[in-house]
Every structure is written in C-alpha cells, then in structure tokens.
Amino acid sequence: MNLLFDTNILIFLTKNLRSKQISKALNPENQNVYISVVTVAELKSIALQNNWGSTKSQILHELLEDMTIIEVNESLINIYAEIDAFSQCKSLAYPSRTFSTPRNMGKNDLWIASTVALLGLKLVTTDNDFNHLHQVFIEVQNIKPEIFKG
C-alpha cells in the first residue's frame, strides 16, 4: 500500500540530518510516498514562523523532491464531508463508532484524511488525531517520535 506522510513526519525529518535513512526506515518496502499540498503549505508556514535556516530548508526541499504532491480539488469534497460528519458523531451512514463524543479535527487534517481515503493510501503520522478514522475510512500507521532521535 502506498503511503501519505502527515505534516509532523516531515517536520521531524527536517530536524534530523539522518532524514534520508529515517525516511527509508519509515518506508522499508519502497512504496510510493505522497503528501498533500496542505502539508506543503503547513511546512512553508512553519518554516517562515520559525525562521528556518538554509540547512533545514534544503533538507525539506530534498525530501519533497522524492514525494508526489497531491492537490486539493473537487473530487475530495464528498469524502471530506463524510469524514467531518463522522468525526462530529453526526453521520447517519455510520451510526456505530468506537467513540461517543466528537473528535474535532483541524481543517487541514480533514483535507489530509480525505486525500488518504480517496486514494486508498496508508497515513503515516506521529499523532493520534486520525486514530478514530482507522479501519473506517483509512489505514493509520502511528510512528513513535523516538524513531527520529539519535
């Protein structure tokens, strides 16, 4: 199954000079790796806000060269709406779920999840923001942030 890296994966990779080796460890079967254009926007904003230097910016540029960027477009609208309604416990299409209170997702995370769901990718992330969608809309692979240390 091809992969989509969440924004936090790329943030961790830009902080680490071993990013190419770690990226390969995250993708041992050498699957195609995608990212959402939303992730690119988030990364550029984070870089500006935190005044990333040339080393981090170059690492990010090299990482992005190895990934396919998926645009947000009209084809994502229906799955976005379904995931948002499900997350808010207001979807009649999914009356049973493993949670009883709404899971408030950021709008960027909704676009990322929609992209993963529509394209049948596996989401690789370090956070738990997508776990309620696992095995319902998408497959989520949680990575412990410790993998990036060392």
Kinemage of the C-alpha trace (Angstrom):
@kinemage 1
@onewidth
@group {chain A} dominant
@subgroup {mainchain}
@vectorlist {calphas} color= white
{ca met a 1} P 0.000 0.000 0.000
{ca asn a 2} L 1.340 3.412 -0.931
{ca leu a 3} L 1.898 5.956 1.829
{ca leu a 4} L 0.987 9.537 2.613
{ca phe a 5} L 3.183 11.259 5.189
{ca asp a 6} L 1.450 13.582 7.639
{ca thr a 7} L 2.944 17.020 8.189
{ca asn a 8} L 4.504 16.002 11.512
{ca ile a 9} L 6.583 13.303 9.809
{ca leu a 10} L 8.177 15.886 7.525
{ca ile a 11} L 8.765 18.257 10.432
{ca phe a 12} L 10.652 15.530 12.284
{ca leu a 13} L 12.605 14.623 9.154
{ca thr a 14} L 13.731 18.227 8.562
{ca lys a 15} L 15.100 18.346 12.102
{ca asn a 16} L 17.309 15.342 11.532
{ca leu a 17} L 20.412 15.128 9.380
{ca arg a 18} L 19.749 11.398 9.002
{ca ser a 19} L 16.410 12.134 7.349
{ca lys a 20} L 17.109 10.026 4.236
{ca gln a 21} L 17.889 6.949 6.360
{ca ile a 22} L 14.873 7.521 8.601
{ca ser a 23} L 12.640 8.083 5.585
{ca lys a 24} L 13.760 4.701 4.249
{ca ala a 25} L 13.062 3.109 7.650
{ca leu a 26} L 9.523 4.519 7.512
{ca asn a 27} L 9.122 3.003 4.060
{ca pro a 28} L 11.058 -0.289 4.045
{ca glu a 29} L 9.069 -1.689 1.106
{ca asn a 30} L 9.909 1.382 -1.003
{ca gln a 31} L 6.276 2.267 -1.640
{ca asn a 32} L 5.335 5.470 -3.415
{ca val a 33} L 5.195 8.324 -0.922
{ca tyr a 34} L 2.683 11.123 -1.289
{ca ile a 35} L 1.962 14.294 0.617
{ca ser a 36} L -0.949 16.679 0.443
{ca val a 37} L -0.444 20.186 -0.876
{ca val a 38} L -1.923 21.144 2.516
{ca thr a 39} L 1.211 19.688 4.130
{ca val a 40} L 3.443 21.761 1.852
{ca ala a 41} L 1.526 24.900 2.878
{ca glu a 42} L 1.777 23.995 6.573
{ca leu a 43} L 5.514 23.348 6.250
{ca lys a 44} L 6.169 26.646 4.469
{ca ser a 45} L 4.203 28.492 7.129
{ca ile a 46} L 6.096 26.725 9.925
{ca ala a 47} L 9.409 27.491 8.194
{ca leu a 48} L 8.557 31.202 7.960
{ca gln a 49} L 7.224 31.437 11.502
{ca asn a 50} L 10.274 29.686 12.949
{ca asn a 51} L 12.843 31.299 10.680
{ca trp a 52} L 14.235 28.020 9.365
{ca gly a 53} L 17.772 28.337 8.159
{ca ser a 54} L 19.225 27.113 4.897
{ca thr a 55} L 20.093 23.631 6.235
{ca lys a 56} L 16.525 22.786 7.282
{ca ser a 57} L 15.119 24.364 4.139
{ca gln a 58} L 17.479 22.306 1.969
{ca ile a 59} L 16.562 19.072 3.795
{ca leu a 60} L 12.879 19.865 3.250
{ca his a 61} L 13.473 20.614 -0.438
{ca glu a 62} L 15.294 17.296 -0.907
{ca leu a 63} L 12.560 15.360 0.909
{ca leu a 64} L 9.829 16.940 -1.187
{ca glu a 65} L 11.673 16.017 -4.394
{ca asp a 66} L 11.163 12.337 -3.536
{ca met a 67} L 7.419 12.664 -2.909
{ca thr a 68} L 4.380 13.242 -5.069
{ca ile a 69} L 2.287 16.218 -4.029
{ca ile a 70} L -1.488 15.713 -4.258
{ca glu a 71} L -3.597 18.804 -4.915
{ca val a 72} L -6.844 19.559 -3.117
{ca asn a 73} L -9.644 19.506 -5.668
{ca glu a 74} L -13.355 18.924 -6.118
{ca ser a 75} L -13.019 15.145 -6.034
{ca leu a 76} L -12.246 15.332 -2.285
{ca ile a 77} L -15.378 17.240 -1.269
{ca asn a 78} L -17.735 14.304 -0.619
{ca ile a 79} L -15.255 12.234 1.407
{ca tyr a 80} L -14.235 15.388 3.335
{ca ala a 81} L -17.908 15.941 4.278
{ca glu a 82} L -18.340 12.272 5.269
{ca ile a 83} L -15.229 12.243 7.461
{ca asp a 84} L -16.173 15.542 9.110
{ca ala a 85} L -19.749 14.383 9.862
{ca phe a 86} L -18.462 11.036 11.177
{ca ser a 87} L -15.889 12.784 13.386
{ca gln a 88} L -18.616 15.036 14.811
{ca cys a 89} L -20.846 11.989 15.588
{ca lys a 90} L -23.448 13.304 13.127
{ca ser a 91} L -23.216 10.790 10.301
{ca leu a 92} L -26.290 8.677 9.691
{ca ala a 93} L -24.205 6.488 7.371
{ca tyr a 94} L -22.006 5.422 10.325
{ca pro a 95} L -24.318 5.056 13.343
{ca ser a 96} L -21.898 2.850 15.277
{ca arg a 97} L -18.415 4.040 16.140
{ca thr a 98} L -15.807 3.440 18.822
{ca phe a 99} L -16.164 6.941 20.308
{ca ser a 100} L -19.162 8.749 21.784
{ca thr a 101} L -18.049 12.375 21.761
{ca pro a 102} L -16.994 14.411 18.732
{ca arg a 103} L -13.402 14.233 17.506
{ca asn a 104} L -12.608 17.766 16.453
{ca met a 105} L -10.196 17.654 13.551
{ca gly a 106} L -8.373 20.654 12.167
{ca lys a 107} L -9.460 21.560 8.654
{ca asn a 108} L -6.007 20.737 7.278
{ca asp a 109} L -6.189 17.278 8.872
{ca leu a 110} L -9.592 16.766 7.259
{ca trp a 111} L -8.098 17.509 3.822
{ca ile a 112} L -5.210 15.141 4.537
{ca ala a 113} L -7.547 12.362 5.708
{ca ser a 114} L -9.788 12.916 2.677
{ca thr a 115} L -6.816 12.573 0.356
{ca val a 116} L -5.729 9.346 2.041
{ca ala a 117} L -9.258 7.914 1.923
{ca leu a 118} L -9.968 8.822 -1.693
{ca leu a 119} L -6.661 7.458 -2.981
{ca gly a 120} L -6.577 4.353 -0.759
{ca leu a 121} L -3.258 5.259 0.852
{ca lys a 122} L -1.888 4.496 4.322
{ca leu a 123} L -1.389 7.554 6.516
{ca val a 124} L 1.925 7.670 8.374
{ca thr a 125} L 1.779 10.030 11.360
{ca thr a 126} L 3.185 10.583 14.844
{ca asp a 127} L -0.024 11.832 16.421
{ca asn a 128} L -3.373 10.307 17.326
{ca asp a 129} L -5.586 12.831 15.511
{ca phe a 130} L -6.599 10.301 12.863
{ca asn a 131} L -6.983 7.162 15.011
{ca his a 132} L -10.788 7.329 15.111
{ca leu a 133} L -10.780 7.003 11.299
{ca his a 134} L -8.612 3.854 11.292
{ca gln a 135} L -10.287 0.880 9.636
{ca val a 136} L -13.361 3.002 8.897
{ca phe a 137} L -12.092 5.433 6.256
{ca ile a 138} L -8.327 4.971 6.244
{ca glu a 139} L -5.429 2.895 7.489
{ca val a 140} L -3.290 4.759 10.021
{ca gln a 141} L 0.280 3.856 10.886
{ca asn a 142} L 1.370 5.588 14.082
{ca ile a 143} L 5.099 6.179 14.425
{ca lys a 144} L 6.644 6.886 17.794
{ca pro a 145} L 8.567 10.198 17.679
{ca glu a 146} L 11.541 8.461 19.335
{ca ile a 147} L 12.427 6.923 15.970
{ca phe a 148} L 13.676 10.366 14.919
{ca lys a 149} L 16.080 10.746 17.843
{ca gly a 150} L 19.605 9.523 17.885
